Amino acid sequence: DEVAWLDHGKLLEDGLAPDVVRSYLDQVNATEAERIESAHAAAAPTPQLDLADGQKPLVIASVEVIGPDGEGHPTARTGQPVTIRICYDARRPVDAPIFSFAVMDRSGAHMANPSIRTAQLSDGLVLDGAGSIDYSIERLSLAPGEYEFSFAVHDAHGLVRLDHHDRFMSLHVQPGDNPVAGKVDLLGSWSTPSSGELVEPNP
């Protein structure tokens, strides 16, 4: 019923088992996030442009994962809010481009492919200059693990690909408050019939 959390012989916390275990896992996740952030910063490549890029009217400059604290992180937690921020540079006016990204696990399995039409955000929107567009997720459904993201942007008709970056970003998803078996959490809820009511079998 009760446990003690010791670190190199030092008592850090004791009390009810669920509370102490939750504190321990929060510390493990925080330490792991710091390690990944340090490794991510050290390994971040220097952006490079080739001659072909100079011909594109709009390019994806960078991508950032924004956590619940409003800051950018290379990690996220299952079940928590997260925002994918795509920073672009429109070198000349572009009418309502379509942004999209694909999510794959380390085995290459395709997990999701949301498409963001800027026209859905504002009718007749024209992008010109540097800016960003956000894809907000209320509760991240990905199970703990390593994921890779590819990004693309097309013209308003979806016929011409203006820019594309394959496996442009990696994201380490840490466990959330609830365990997830499988690749994704369906984020559904369980319920029972109202008290006193019975579920009749189908005839």
Secondary structure by P-SEA (a helix, b strand, c coil): cbbbbbccccccccccaaaaaaaaaaaaaaaaaaaaaaaaaaaccccccccccccccccccbbbbbcccccccccccccbbbbbbbbbbccccccbbbbbbbbbcccccccbbbbbcccccccccccccccccccccccccccbbbbbbbbbccccccccccccccccbbbbbccccccccccccccbbbbcccccbbbbccc
